[in-house]
Amino acid sequence: QVQLVESGGGLVQAGGSLRLSCVASGRTFSSYSMGWFRQAPGKEREFVAGISRMGGSTGYHASVKGRFTISRDNAKNTLYLQMSSLKPEDTAVYYCAVDTGSVFMASVAQDEYEYWGQGTRVTVSS
């Protein structure tokens, strides 16, 4: 069993920055690709960013590319999402997840992720 705990969310003005963290326990962190997803009120959950086992490959949703950076520190069992130039449309609950269904790079498909954190809320004011 894998447990994930996100932190770092909060209220920020448009144009500001936040850094989200996700600490994992229960399994070897480097065994799986990881991803960040988000869900805004009244909307479906969507893929934000993914990263491979060793952090060598990353992928982003087009809406955040160039503004967000995903990274991981396997020695600390921690996944990060650095968010810059935040926009009101970035407002959502952000979740980290473990991709146990893919072999290499993290998938954009939610059903490939078996373990999920409780989420951390990000609110961007205009």
MOPAC internal coordinates of N, CA, C and O (Angstrom, degrees):
PM7 1SCF
backbone

  N    0.0000 0     0.00 0     0.00 0    0    0    0
  C    1.4490 1     0.00 0     0.00 0    1    0    0
  C    1.5265 1   109.42 1     0.00 0    2    1    0
  O    1.2310 1   120.93 1   -40.69 1    3    2    1
  N    1.3288 1   115.82 1   139.31 1    3    2    1
  C    1.4498 1   122.50 1   179.15 1    5    3    2
  C    1.5270 1   109.14 1  -113.84 1    6    5    3
  O    1.2310 1   120.95 1   -44.68 1    7    6    5
  N    1.3185 1   115.79 1   135.32 1    7    6    5
  C    1.4585 1   121.71 1   175.65 1    9    7    6
  C    1.5225 1   109.19 1  -115.95 1   10    9    7
  O    1.2310 1   120.70 1   -43.31 1   11   10    9
  N    1.3320 1   116.27 1   136.69 1   11   10    9
  C    1.4541 1   122.78 1  -177.91 1   13   11   10
  C    1.5172 1   109.46 1  -128.31 1   14   13   11
  O    1.2310 1   120.38 1   -45.06 1   15   14   13
  N    1.3268 1   116.88 1   134.94 1   15   14   13
  C    1.4562 1   121.94 1   179.40 1   17   15   14
  C    1.5186 1   109.38 1  -130.16 1   18   17   15
  O    1.2310 1   120.58 1   -63.95 1   19   18   17
  N    1.3450 1   116.50 1   116.05 1   19   18   17
  C    1.4596 1   121.68 1   178.35 1   21   19   18
  C    1.5213 1   110.75 1   -91.12 1   22   21   19
  O    1.2310 1   120.97 1   -25.92 1   23   22   21
  N    1.3256 1   115.76 1   154.08 1   23   22   21
  C    1.4520 1   122.10 1   175.21 1   25   23   22
  C    1.5237 1   108.97 1  -156.05 1   26   25   23
  O    1.2310 1   120.62 1   -11.94 1   27   26   25
  N    1.3265 1   116.42 1   168.06 1   27   26   25
  C    1.4547 1   121.45 1   175.51 1   29   27   26
  C    1.5135 1   115.40 1   106.73 1   30   29   27
  O    1.2310 1   119.78 1   173.01 1   31   30   29
  N    1.3238 1   118.03 1    -6.99 1   31   30   29
  C    1.4494 1   120.46 1   179.08 1   33   31   30
  C    1.5102 1   111.62 1   -71.73 1   34   33   31
  O    1.2310 1   121.05 1   -10.50 1   35   34   33
  N    1.3309 1   115.60 1   169.50 1   35   34   33
  C    1.4518 1   120.72 1   179.88 1   37   35   34
  C    1.5023 1   111.78 1   166.56 1   38   37   35
  O    1.2310 1   121.17 1    12.42 1   39   38   37
  N    1.3234 1   115.37 1  -167.58 1   39   38   37
  C    1.4565 1   123.00 1   179.54 1   41   39   38
  C    1.5202 1   109.32 1  -100.75 1   42   41   39
  O    1.2310 1   120.56 1   -50.89 1   43   42   41
  N    1.3229 1   116.54 1   129.11 1   43   42   41
  C    1.4570 1   121.55 1  -178.98 1   45   43   42
  C    1.5256 1   109.26 1  -143.11 1   46   45   43
  O    1.2310 1   120.58 1   -29.80 1   47   46   45
  N    1.3216 1   116.49 1   150.20 1   47   46   45
  C    1.4589 1   121.16 1   177.10 1   49   47   46
  C    1.5204 1   110.82 1   -78.57 1   50   49   47
  O    1.2310 1   120.95 1   -25.95 1   51   50   49
  N    1.3182 1   115.80 1   154.05 1   51   50   49
  C    1.4576 1   120.63 1   176.59 1   53   51   50
  C    1.5251 1   109.97 1   -54.05 1   54   53   51
  O    1.2310 1   121.17 1   -43.65 1   55   54   53
  N    1.3340 1   115.37 1   136.35 1   55   54   53
  C    1.4519 1   121.19 1  -177.47 1   57   55   54
  C    1.5125 1   113.97 1    93.27 1   58   57   55
  O    1.2310 1   120.35 1   169.27 1   59   58   57
  N    1.3215 1   116.94 1   -10.73 1   59   58   57
  C    1.4511 1   121.70 1  -179.30 1   61   59   58
  C    1.5158 1   112.93 1   -83.28 1   62   61   59
  O    1.2310 1   121.04 1     5.36 1   63   62   61
  N    1.3411 1   115.61 1  -174.64 1   63   62   61
  C    1.4612 1   122.16 1  -176.40 1   65   63   62
  C    1.5163 1   111.52 1  -133.11 1   66   65   63
  O    1.2310 1   121.05 1   -27.63 1   67   66   65
  N    1.3235 1   115.60 1   152.37 1   67   66   65
  C    1.4545 1   123.67 1   173.16 1   69   67   66
  C    1.5159 1   108.50 1  -144.58 1   70   69   67
  O    1.2310 1   120.69 1   -28.62 1   71   70   69
  N    1.3261 1   116.29 1   151.38 1   71   70   69
  C    1.4522 1   121.84 1   174.46 1   73   71   70
  C    1.5186 1   109.43 1  -122.03 1   74   73   71
  O    1.2310 1   120.60 1   -63.59 1   75   74   73
  N    1.3218 1   116.47 1   116.41 1   75   74   73
  C    1.4487 1   122.02 1   178.03 1   77   75   74
  C    1.5221 1   110.32 1   -92.26 1   78   77   75
  O    1.2310 1   120.75 1   -34.99 1   79   78   77
  N    1.3290 1   116.16 1   145.01 1   79   78   77
  C    1.4577 1   122.04 1   177.39 1   81   79   78
  C    1.5216 1   109.68 1  -126.09 1   82   81   79
  O    1.2310 1   120.95 1   -28.56 1   83   82   81
  N    1.3192 1   115.79 1   151.44 1   83   82   81
  C    1.4575 1   122.20 1   177.64 1   85   83   82
  C    1.5203 1   107.61 1  -139.72 1   86   85   83
  O    1.2310 1   120.38 1   -65.27 1   87   86   85
  N    1.3271 1   116.88 1   114.73 1   87   86   85
  C    1.4491 1   122.37 1  -179.83 1   89   87   86
  C    1.5247 1   109.24 1  -100.09 1   90   89   87
  O    1.2310 1   120.65 1   -51.79 1   91   90   89
  N    1.3223 1   116.37 1   128.21 1   91   90   89
  C    1.4560 1   122.28 1  -177.01 1   93   91   90
  C    1.5215 1   111.53 1  -108.79 1   94   93   91
  O    1.2310 1   121.08 1   -30.62 1   95   94   93
  N    1.3285 1   115.55 1   149.38 1   95   94   93
  C    1.4573 1   121.73 1   175.47 1   97   95   94
  C    1.5242 1   109.06 1  -148.49 1   98   97   95
  O    1.2310 1   120.66 1   -18.55 1   99   98   97
  N    1.3273 1   116.35 1   161.45 1   99   98   97
  C    1.4543 1   121.36 1   175.79 1  101   99   98
  C    1.5195 1   115.30 1   105.84 1  102  101   99
  O    1.2310 1   120.06 1   153.85 1  103  102  101
  N    1.3300 1   117.48 1   -26.15 1  103  102  101
  C    1.4542 1   123.15 1   177.70 1  105  103  102
  C    1.5201 1   110.01 1  -146.72 1  106  105  103
  O    1.2310 1   121.29 1   -11.54 1  107  106  105
  N    1.3171 1   115.13 1   168.46 1  107  106  105
  C    1.4551 1   119.99 1   176.26 1  109  107  106
  C    1.5192 1   109.24 1   -65.01 1  110  109  107
  O    1.2310 1   120.44 1   -61.21 1  111  110  109
  N    1.3233 1   116.76 1   118.79 1  111  110  109
  C    1.4483 1   122.30 1  -174.31 1  113  111  110
  C    1.5200 1   112.58 1   -60.18 1  114  113  111
  O    1.2310 1   120.17 1   140.24 1  115  114  113
  N    1.3166 1   117.28 1   -39.76 1  115  114  113
  C    1.4557 1   121.67 1  -175.01 1  117  115  114
  C    1.5223 1   113.86 1   -75.85 1  118  117  115
  O    1.2310 1   119.33 1  -179.79 1  119  118  117
  N    1.3253 1   118.88 1     0.21 1  119  118  117
  C    1.4584 1   121.58 1  -177.42 1  121  119  118
  C    1.5234 1   113.55 1   -75.84 1  122  121  119
  O    1.2310 1   119.75 1   161.49 1  123  122  121
  N    1.3326 1   118.09 1   -18.51 1  123  122  121
  C    1.4571 1   121.61 1  -172.11 1  125  123  122
  C    1.5133 1   113.35 1  -135.67 1  126  125  123
  O    1.2310 1   121.71 1   -26.07 1  127  126  125
  N    1.3351 1   114.34 1   153.93 1  127  126  125
  C    1.4532 1   120.97 1   167.44 1  129  127  126
  C    1.5282 1   108.63 1   -71.28 1  130  129  127
  O    1.2310 1   120.74 1   -21.30 1  131  130  129
  N    1.3304 1   116.20 1   158.70 1  131  130  129
  C    1.4575 1   121.47 1  -177.09 1  133  131  130
  C    1.5255 1   109.79 1  -132.58 1  134  133  131
  O    1.2310 1   121.04 1   -21.40 1  135  134  133
  N    1.3267 1   115.62 1   158.60 1  135  134  133
  C    1.4483 1   119.56 1   178.61 1  137  135  134
  C    1.5181 1   112.82 1  -146.21 1  138  137  135
  O    1.2310 1   121.55 1   -20.63 1  139  138  137
  N    1.3216 1   114.64 1   159.37 1  139  138  137
  C    1.4627 1   122.71 1   171.50 1  141  139  138
  C    1.5265 1   108.64 1  -113.34 1  142  141  139
  O    1.2310 1   120.68 1   -45.33 1  143  142  141
  N    1.3182 1   116.30 1   134.67 1  143  142  141
  C    1.4524 1   123.47 1   175.05 1  145  143  142
  C    1.5202 1   108.60 1  -126.05 1  146  145  143
  O    1.2310 1   120.58 1   -16.71 1  147  146  145
  N    1.3256 1   116.51 1   163.29 1  147  146  145
  C    1.4559 1   119.79 1   176.13 1  149  147  146
  C    1.5192 1   110.32 1  -143.71 1  150  149  147
  O    1.2310 1   121.23 1   -25.91 1  151  150  149
  N    1.3364 1   115.25 1   154.09 1  151  150  149
  C    1.4486 1   121.33 1   179.00 1  153  151  150
  C    1.5250 1   108.98 1  -138.41 1  154  153  151
  O    1.2310 1   120.88 1   -62.83 1  155  154  153
  N    1.3192 1   115.93 1   117.17 1  155  154  153
  C    1.4578 1   122.32 1   177.01 1  157  155  154
  C    1.5221 1   109.37 1   -87.80 1  158  157  155
  O    1.2310 1   119.87 1   -23.09 1  159  158  157
  N    1.3298 1   117.86 1   156.91 1  159  158  157
  C    1.4646 1   120.72 1   179.82 1  161  159  158
  C    1.5266 1   112.20 1   -55.53 1  162  161  159
  O    1.2310 1   120.68 1   -51.87 1  163  162  161
  N    1.3294 1   116.30 1   128.13 1  163  162  161
  C    1.4505 1   121.47 1   178.09 1  165  163  162
  C    1.5143 1   115.23 1    75.80 1  166  165  163
  O    1.2310 1   119.72 1  -173.74 1  167  166  165
  N    1.3291 1   118.14 1     6.26 1  167  166  165
  C    1.4547 1   121.62 1  -178.47 1  169  167  166
  C    1.5268 1   110.66 1  -122.41 1  170  169  167
  O    1.2310 1   120.93 1   -15.38 1  171  170  169
  N    1.3276 1   115.84 1   164.62 1  171  170  169
  C    1.4519 1   121.45 1   178.85 1  173  171  170
  C    1.5221 1   110.95 1   -79.24 1  174  173  171
  O    1.2310 1   121.23 1   -27.24 1  175  174  173
  N    1.3255 1   115.25 1   152.76 1  175  174  173
  C    1.4512 1   120.21 1   176.97 1  177  175  174
  C    1.5230 1   110.34 1   -67.64 1  178  177  175
  O    1.2310 1   120.40 1   -39.84 1  179  178  177
  N    1.3296 1   116.83 1   140.16 1  179  178  177
  C    1.4461 1   121.29 1  -176.85 1  181  179  178
  C    1.5250 1   111.83 1  -133.69 1  182  181  179
  O    1.2310 1   121.42 1   -27.32 1  183  182  181
  N    1.3225 1   114.89 1   152.68 1  183  182  181
  C    1.4556 1   122.44 1   177.28 1  185  183  182
  C    1.5187 1   110.15 1   -69.85 1  186  185  183
  O    1.2310 1   120.46 1   -41.71 1  187  186  185
  N    1.3332 1   116.73 1   138.29 1  187  186  185
  C    1.4569 1   122.54 1   178.15 1  189  187  186
  C    1.5175 1   111.16 1  -112.81 1  190  189  187
  O    1.2310 1   120.35 1   125.99 1  191  190  189
  N    1.3347 1   116.93 1   -54.01 1  191  190  189
  C    1.4604 1   121.25 1  -176.88 1  193  191  190
  C    1.5162 1   110.16 1  -158.59 1  194  193  191
  O    1.2310 1   120.53 1   -27.22 1  195  194  193
  N    1.3307 1   116.59 1   152.78 1  195  194  193
  C    1.4488 1   121.89 1   177.77 1  197  195  194
  C    1.5147 1   110.86 1  -138.53 1  198  197  195
  O    1.2310 1   120.91 1   -21.61 1  199  198  197
  N    1.3348 1   115.87 1   158.39 1  199  198  197
  C    1.4532 1   121.48 1  -178.15 1  201  199  198
  C    1.5214 1   109.60 1  -145.77 1  202  201  199
  O    1.2310 1   120.48 1   -38.02 1  203  202  201
  N    1.3350 1   116.69 1   141.98 1  203  202  201
  C    1.4543 1   122.23 1  -178.69 1  205  203  202
  C    1.5215 1   111.45 1   -75.40 1  206  205  203
  O    1.2310 1   120.77 1    -5.93 1  207  206  205
  N    1.3299 1   116.13 1   174.07 1  207  206  205
  C    1.4644 1   122.36 1  -174.21 1  209  207  206
  C    1.5182 1   114.71 1   -52.30 1  210  209  207
  O    1.2310 1   120.53 1   132.73 1  211  210  209
  N    1.3205 1   116.59 1   -47.27 1  211  210  209
  C    1.4574 1   121.01 1  -178.07 1  213  211  210
  C    1.5231 1   113.35 1   -97.32 1  214  213  211
  O    1.2310 1   120.17 1  -178.39 1  215  214  213
  N    1.3226 1   117.28 1     1.61 1  215  214  213
  C    1.4444 1   121.09 1   177.60 1  217  215  214
  C    1.5099 1   115.27 1    85.68 1  218  217  215
  O    1.2310 1   120.00 1  -173.91 1  219  218  217
  N    1.3312 1   117.61 1     6.09 1  219  218  217
  C    1.4509 1   120.67 1  -176.36 1  221  219  218
  C    1.5150 1   115.14 1   -77.39 1  222  221  219
  O    1.2310 1   120.17 1   159.04 1  223  222  221
  N    1.3283 1   117.27 1   -20.96 1  223  222  221
  C    1.4576 1   121.79 1  -179.38 1  225  223  222
  C    1.5172 1   109.69 1  -126.70 1  226  225  223
  O    1.2310 1   120.56 1   -43.78 1  227  226  225
  N    1.3260 1   116.53 1   136.22 1  227  226  225
  C    1.4540 1   122.02 1   178.46 1  229  227  226
  C    1.5220 1   110.22 1  -134.17 1  230  229  227
  O    1.2310 1   121.09 1   -22.97 1  231  230  229
  N    1.3193 1   115.53 1   157.03 1  231  230  229
  C    1.4450 1   121.28 1   177.22 1  233  231  230
  C    1.5154 1   110.12 1  -145.93 1  234  233  231
  O    1.2310 1   120.55 1   -29.90 1  235  234  233
  N    1.3439 1   116.56 1   150.10 1  235  234  233
  C    1.4485 1   121.66 1  -174.60 1  237  235  234
  C    1.5246 1   111.76 1  -137.62 1  238  237  235
  O    1.2310 1   121.35 1   -30.23 1  239  238  237
  N    1.3264 1   115.02 1   149.77 1  239  238  237
  C    1.4452 1   119.93 1   168.43 1  241  239  238
  C    1.5266 1   107.64 1   -67.65 1  242  241  239
  O    1.2310 1   120.60 1   -34.56 1  243  242  241
  N    1.3279 1   116.46 1   145.44 1  243  242  241
  C    1.4554 1   120.88 1  -175.76 1  245  243  242
  C    1.5246 1   112.80 1   -57.81 1  246  245  243
  O    1.2310 1   119.88 1   149.90 1  247  246  245
  N    1.3180 1   117.83 1   -30.10 1  247  246  245
  C    1.4551 1   121.41 1  -176.51 1  249  247  246
  C    1.5240 1   113.52 1   -70.25 1  250  249  247
  O    1.2310 1   119.88 1   161.98 1  251  250  249
  N    1.3412 1   117.84 1   -18.02 1  251  250  249
  C    1.4616 1   120.87 1  -177.44 1  253  251  250
  C    1.5235 1   112.99 1  -117.47 1  254  253  251
  O    1.2310 1   119.85 1   171.62 1  255  254  253
  N    1.3154 1   117.90 1    -8.38 1  255  254  253
  C    1.4530 1   121.12 1  -177.82 1  257  255  254
  C    1.5252 1   110.57 1   -60.47 1  258  257  255
  O    1.2310 1   120.99 1   -48.22 1  259  258  257
  N    1.3281 1   115.71 1   131.78 1  259  258  257
  C    1.4509 1   121.59 1  -177.67 1  261  259  258
  C    1.5107 1   113.63 1    92.53 1  262  261  259
  O    1.2310 1   120.41 1   165.18 1  263  262  261
  N    1.3389 1   116.81 1   -14.82 1  263  262  261
  C    1.4629 1   121.51 1   179.42 1  265  263  262
  C    1.5277 1   112.27 1  -113.81 1  266  265  263
  O    1.2310 1   120.32 1   145.30 1  267  266  265
  N    1.3306 1   117.00 1   -34.70 1  267  266  265
  C    1.4647 1   122.33 1  -178.23 1  269  267  266
  C    1.5213 1   109.94 1  -107.27 1  270  269  267
  O    1.2310 1   120.80 1   -31.39 1  271  270  269
  N    1.3340 1   116.07 1   148.61 1  271  270  269
  C    1.4531 1   122.23 1   175.76 1  273  271  270
  C    1.5241 1   109.69 1  -133.59 1  274  273  271
  O    1.2310 1   120.35 1   -56.84 1  275  274  273
  N    1.3322 1   116.94 1   123.16 1  275  274  273
  C    1.4528 1   121.60 1   176.39 1  277  275  274
  C    1.5261 1   109.02 1   -97.05 1  278  277  275
  O    1.2310 1   120.41 1   -39.13 1  279  278  277
  N    1.3199 1   116.83 1   140.87 1  279  278  277
  C    1.4517 1   121.44 1   178.35 1  281  279  278
  C    1.5234 1   109.18 1  -151.46 1  282  281  279
  O    1.2310 1   120.58 1   -10.80 1  283  282  281
  N    1.3293 1   116.50 1   169.20 1  283  282  281
  C    1.4580 1   120.23 1   178.28 1  285  283  282
  C    1.5133 1   110.18 1  -146.89 1  286  285  283
  O    1.2310 1   121.05 1   -29.08 1  287  286  285
  N    1.3232 1   115.60 1   150.92 1  287  286  285
  C    1.4490 1   123.55 1   175.14 1  289  287  286
  C    1.5220 1   105.99 1  -123.97 1  290  289  287
  O    1.2310 1   120.52 1   -83.51 1  291  290  289
  N    1.3218 1   116.61 1    96.49 1  291  290  289
  C    1.4560 1   120.67 1  -174.96 1  293  291  290
  C    1.5284 1   112.70 1   -65.67 1  294  293  291
  O    1.2310 1   119.99 1   150.75 1  295  294  293
  N    1.3247 1   117.63 1   -29.25 1  295  294  293
  C    1.4587 1   121.07 1   178.03 1  297  295  294
  C    1.5256 1   111.33 1   -65.27 1  298  297  295
  O    1.2310 1   120.38 1   152.89 1  299  298  297
  N    1.3407 1   116.87 1   -27.11 1  299  298  297
  C    1.4578 1   122.25 1   179.63 1  301  299  298
  C    1.5220 1   113.00 1  -104.98 1  302  301  299
  O    1.2310 1   120.12 1  -176.04 1  303  302  301
  N    1.3326 1   117.37 1     3.96 1  303  302  301
  C    1.4664 1   122.43 1  -178.42 1  305  303  302
  C    1.5316 1   111.43 1    53.10 1  306  305  303
  O    1.2310 1   120.75 1  -137.29 1  307  306  305
  N    1.3203 1   116.17 1    42.71 1  307  306  305
  C    1.4566 1   120.78 1  -173.17 1  309  307  306
  C    1.5211 1   112.11 1  -130.11 1  310  309  307
  O    1.2310 1   121.25 1   -43.19 1  311  310  309
  N    1.3283 1   115.22 1   136.81 1  311  310  309
  C    1.4530 1   124.32 1   175.15 1  313  311  310
  C    1.5249 1   108.25 1  -110.35 1  314  313  311
  O    1.2310 1   120.06 1   -37.44 1  315  314  313
  N    1.3348 1   117.49 1   142.56 1  315  314  313
  C    1.4552 1   122.11 1  -178.10 1  317  315  314
  C    1.5255 1   111.64 1  -126.61 1  318  317  315
  O    1.2310 1   121.48 1   -25.19 1  319  318  317
  N    1.3197 1   114.77 1   154.81 1  319  318  317
  C    1.4510 1   121.64 1   169.40 1  321  319  318
  C    1.5260 1   107.47 1  -137.54 1  322  321  319
  O    1.2310 1   120.67 1   -73.19 1  323  322  321
  N    1.3214 1   116.33 1   106.81 1  323  322  321
  C    1.4569 1   121.91 1   176.33 1  325  323  322
  C    1.5165 1   108.18 1   -87.71 1  326  325  323
  O    1.2310 1   120.40 1   -59.50 1  327  326  325
  N    1.3234 1   116.84 1   120.50 1  327  326  325
  C    1.4535 1   122.59 1  -176.65 1  329  327  326
  C    1.5209 1   109.35 1  -115.78 1  330  329  327
  O    1.2310 1   120.64 1   -55.92 1  331  330  329
  N    1.3166 1   116.38 1   124.08 1  331  330  329
  C    1.4572 1   122.49 1   179.86 1  333  331  330
  C    1.5208 1   109.59 1  -127.07 1  334  333  331
  O    1.2310 1   120.81 1   -15.20 1  335  334  333
  N    1.3325 1   116.06 1   164.80 1  335  334  333
  C    1.4655 1   122.00 1  -179.56 1  337  335  334
  C    1.5230 1   110.91 1    48.69 1  338  337  335
  O    1.2310 1   120.82 1  -131.64 1  339  338  337
  N    1.3157 1   116.05 1    48.36 1  339  338  337
  C    1.4557 1   121.36 1  -175.13 1  341  339  338
  C    1.5239 1   111.91 1   -65.25 1  342  341  339
  O    1.2310 1   121.60 1   -35.16 1  343  342  341
  N    1.3253 1   114.54 1   144.84 1  343  342  341
  C    1.4516 1   123.26 1  -179.17 1  345  343  342
  C    1.5251 1   109.57 1  -120.33 1  346  345  343
  O    1.2310 1   119.75 1   -23.84 1  347  346  345
  N    1.3329 1   118.08 1   156.16 1  347  346  345
  C    1.4690 1   119.84 1   177.81 1  349  347  346
  C    1.5238 1   112.95 1   -55.04 1  350  349  347
  O    1.2310 1   119.65 1   147.05 1  351  350  349
  N    1.3241 1   118.27 1   -32.95 1  351  350  349
  C    1.4517 1   121.15 1   179.38 1  353  351  350
  C    1.5272 1   113.77 1   -70.77 1  354  353  351
  O    1.2310 1   120.02 1   173.07 1  355  354  353
  N    1.3386 1   117.56 1    -6.93 1  355  354  353
  C    1.4609 1   121.53 1   173.53 1  357  355  354
  C    1.5247 1   111.95 1   -81.85 1  358  357  355
  O    1.2310 1   120.01 1   172.13 1  359  358  357
  N    1.3207 1   117.59 1    -7.87 1  359  358  357
  C    1.4608 1   121.84 1   179.86 1  361  359  358
  C    1.5215 1   110.56 1   -60.58 1  362  361  359
  O    1.2310 1   120.73 1   -56.66 1  363  362  361
  N    1.3337 1   116.21 1   123.34 1  363  362  361
  C    1.4588 1   121.66 1  -177.17 1  365  363  362
  C    1.5218 1   109.43 1  -179.01 1  366  365  363
  O    1.2310 1   121.00 1    -9.50 1  367  366  365
  N    1.3267 1   115.70 1   170.50 1  367  366  365
  C    1.4500 1   121.34 1   166.93 1  369  367  366
  C    1.5185 1   107.05 1   -89.67 1  370  369  367
  O    1.2310 1   120.35 1   -52.59 1  371  370  369
  N    1.3212 1   116.95 1   127.41 1  371  370  369
  C    1.4559 1   122.51 1  -177.05 1  373  371  370
  C    1.5205 1   110.46 1  -103.19 1  374  373  371
  O    1.2310 1   120.80 1   -47.16 1  375  374  373
  N    1.3266 1   116.07 1   132.84 1  375  374  373
  C    1.4546 1   123.02 1  -178.23 1  377  375  374
  C    1.5256 1   110.72 1  -121.33 1  378  377  375
  O    1.2310 1   120.40 1   -40.25 1  379  378  377
  N    1.3189 1   116.84 1   139.75 1  379  378  377
  C    1.4524 1   120.12 1   168.13 1  381  379  378
  C    1.5231 1   108.14 1   -99.68 1  382  381  379
  O    1.2310 1   120.64 1   -25.84 1  383  382  381
  N    1.3310 1   116.39 1   154.16 1  383  382  381
  C    1.4521 1   120.87 1  -175.38 1  385  383  382
  C    1.5191 1   110.95 1  -152.19 1  386  385  383
  O    1.2310 1   121.21 1   -23.70 1  387  386  385
  N    1.3361 1   115.30 1   156.30 1  387  386  385
  C    1.4578 1   123.11 1  -179.90 1  389  387  386
  C    1.5197 1   109.28 1  -105.20 1  390  389  387
  O    1.2310 1   120.62 1   -54.89 1  391  390  389
  N    1.3244 1   116.42 1   125.11 1  391  390  389
  C    1.4601 1   122.31 1   179.15 1  393  391  390
  C    1.5255 1   108.90 1   -88.41 1  394  393  391
  O    1.2310 1   120.51 1   -78.26 1  395  394  393
  N    1.3300 1   116.63 1   101.74 1  395  394  393
  C    1.4634 1   121.70 1   178.20 1  397  395  394
  C    1.5197 1   112.26 1   -98.59 1  398  397  395
  O    1.2310 1   119.89 1   176.33 1  399  398  397
  N    1.3382 1   117.81 1    -3.67 1  399  398  397
  C    1.4471 1   122.15 1  -176.48 1  401  399  398
  C    1.5152 1   115.34 1  -100.73 1  402  401  399
  O    1.2310 1   119.78 1   172.42 1  403  402  401
  N    1.3193 1   118.02 1    -7.58 1  403  402  401
  C    1.4536 1   122.21 1  -178.89 1  405  403  402
  C    1.5186 1   110.39 1  -112.29 1  406  405  403
  O    1.2310 1   120.94 1   -26.95 1  407  406  405
  N    1.3253 1   115.81 1   153.05 1  407  406  405
  C    1.4630 1   121.23 1  -176.22 1  409  407  406
  C    1.5239 1   112.10 1   -88.31 1  410  409  407
  O    1.2310 1   120.29 1   139.75 1  411  410  409
  N    1.3240 1   117.04 1   -40.25 1  411  410  409
  C    1.4539 1   120.44 1  -174.90 1  413  411  410
  C    1.5303 1   111.76 1  -118.65 1  414  413  411
  O    1.2310 1   119.99 1    74.23 1  415  414  413
  N    1.3184 1   117.62 1  -105.77 1  415  414  413
  C    1.4576 1   121.34 1  -176.85 1  417  415  414
  C    1.5200 1   112.06 1   -66.39 1  418  417  415
  O    1.2310 1   120.20 1   -31.21 1  419  418  417
  N    1.3202 1   117.22 1   148.79 1  419  418  417
  C    1.4514 1   122.56 1   178.34 1  421  419  418
  C    1.5164 1   111.06 1   -58.46 1  422  421  419
  O    1.2310 1   120.73 1   -40.62 1  423  422  421
  N    1.3274 1   116.20 1   139.38 1  423  422  421
  C    1.4522 1   122.71 1  -178.52 1  425  423  422
  C    1.5205 1   111.20 1   -85.99 1  426  425  423
  O    1.2310 1   120.67 1   -23.69 1  427  426  425
  N    1.3443 1   116.32 1   156.31 1  427  426  425
  C    1.4596 1   121.33 1   173.14 1  429  427  426
  C    1.5199 1   110.78 1   -88.66 1  430  429  427
  O    1.2310 1   119.92 1   171.60 1  431  430  429
  N    1.3295 1   117.76 1    -8.40 1  431  430  429
  C    1.4569 1   122.90 1  -178.45 1  433  431  430
  C    1.5256 1   110.84 1   -85.82 1  434  433  431
  O    1.2310 1   120.43 1   -54.80 1  435  434  433
  N    1.3157 1   116.78 1   125.20 1  435  434  433
  C    1.4537 1   121.55 1  -175.83 1  437  435  434
  C    1.5252 1   113.47 1   -63.58 1  438  437  435
  O    1.2310 1   120.14 1   148.71 1  439  438  437
  N    1.3350 1   117.34 1   -31.29 1  439  438  437
  C    1.4536 1   119.91 1  -176.88 1  441  439  438
  C    1.5204 1   113.32 1   -73.09 1  442  441  439
  O    1.2310 1   119.59 1   175.24 1  443  442  441
  N    1.3203 1   118.39 1    -4.76 1  443  442  441
  C    1.4569 1   122.04 1   174.74 1  445  443  442
  C    1.5273 1   111.69 1   -84.95 1  446  445  443
  O    1.2310 1   120.41 1   169.16 1  447  446  445
  N    1.3295 1   116.83 1   -10.84 1  447  446  445
  C    1.4643 1   122.21 1  -176.91 1  449  447  446
  C    1.5227 1   110.01 1  -101.29 1  450  449  447
  O    1.2310 1   120.61 1   -57.87 1  451  450  449
  N    1.3175 1   116.43 1   122.13 1  451  450  449
  C    1.4640 1   121.13 1  -175.90 1  453  451  450
  C    1.5202 1   112.95 1   -92.49 1  454  453  451
  O    1.2310 1   120.20 1   143.61 1  455  454  453
  N    1.3297 1   117.22 1   -36.39 1  455  454  453
  C    1.4584 1   121.28 1  -174.56 1  457  455  454
  C    1.5170 1   110.94 1  -115.26 1  458  457  455
  O    1.2310 1   121.02 1   -43.06 1  459  458  457
  N    1.3409 1   115.66 1   136.94 1  459  458  457
  C    1.4538 1   122.76 1  -175.98 1  461  459  458
  C    1.5182 1   111.04 1  -133.04 1  462  461  459
  O    1.2310 1   120.74 1   -33.33 1  463  462  461
  N    1.3288 1   116.19 1   146.67 1  463  462  461
  C    1.4475 1   121.34 1   173.13 1  465  463  462
  C    1.5180 1   110.92 1   -82.02 1  466  465  463
  O    1.2310 1   120.79 1    -1.12 1  467  466  465
  N    1.3263 1   116.10 1   178.88 1  467  466  465
  C    1.4624 1   121.59 1  -177.49 1  469  467  466
  C    1.5222 1   112.74 1   -81.66 1  470  469  467
  O    1.2310 1   120.18 1   165.01 1  471  470  469
  N    1.3189 1   117.27 1   -14.99 1  471  470  469
  C    1.4475 1   122.26 1   178.66 1  473  471  470
  C    1.5096 1   113.45 1    95.90 1  474  473  471
  O    1.2310 1   120.63 1   -28.05 1  475  474  473
  N    1.3267 1   116.41 1   151.95 1  475  474  473
  C    1.4552 1   122.86 1   173.65 1  477  475  474
  C    1.5298 1   107.91 1  -134.01 1  478  477  475
  O    1.2310 1   120.80 1   -45.57 1  479  478  477
  N    1.3246 1   116.08 1   134.43 1  479  478  477
  C    1.4501 1   121.15 1  -172.34 1  481  479  478
  C    1.5245 1   111.99 1   -86.67 1  482  481  479
  O    1.2310 1   121.16 1   -46.97 1  483  482  481
  N    1.3329 1   115.39 1   133.03 1  483  482  481
  C    1.4567 1   122.91 1   175.96 1  485  483  482
  C    1.5204 1   108.16 1  -119.75 1  486  485  483
  O    1.2310 1   120.55 1   -55.74 1  487  486  485
  N    1.3237 1   116.55 1   124.26 1  487  486  485
  C    1.4586 1   121.72 1   178.17 1  489  487  486
  C    1.5209 1   108.90 1  -123.06 1  490  489  487
  O    1.2310 1   120.58 1   -57.08 1  491  490  489
  N    1.3167 1   116.49 1   122.92 1  491  490  489
  C    1.4610 1   122.35 1  -179.57 1  493  491  490
  C    1.5183 1   108.19 1  -112.17 1  494  493  491
  O    1.2310 1   120.51 1   -62.66 1  495  494  493
  N    1.3127 1   116.64 1   117.34 1  495  494  493
  C    1.4526 1   121.78 1  -178.85 1  497  495  494
  C    1.5174 1   110.57 1   -89.96 1  498  497  495
  O    1.2310 1   121.02 1   -27.25 1  499  498  497
  N    1.3302 1   115.65 1   152.75 1  499  498  497
  C    1.4589 1   121.60 1   179.25 1  501  499  498
  C    1.5064 1   112.02 1   -97.32 1  502  501  499
  O    1.2310 1   120.10 1   180.00 1  503  502  501

